[in-house]
Amino acid sequence: MTVTITLTVAILPRIYLASIRAEELFLEQEIGLLRELLAEHNAWVVRHLGCGLGALALVWIAKTSPGMEVPGLLAEAMAIYAASSLFFAGLESLLAQKITRILAAVPVKAGARERDQR
């Protein structure tokens, strides 16, 4: 349970601050930094999904393996960790979608538009 609470306390502010940072980068029209931020959050989605699915696999193994005596509280704690990791994967995915929308809204500079037309 301690890991789950620590994860929550660390991840939620990071997601919120990344959202604010994305909006600031949009106002500054920093396309390169926005793309880096998007790649970072896509990597976080994969990390959270991996941890969540791994924890679900451990719960499944603990519950279905014959002769394996795993305390019920341990299986419950792993299930809570899995649920929170999958929840954070969803939040990170929503943030990545927001960054993608912001990237699509960044106006193309006139010089770049003229070069593309040639």
Order of alpha helices (4+ residues) and beta strands (2+ residues): alpha-alpha-alpha-alpha
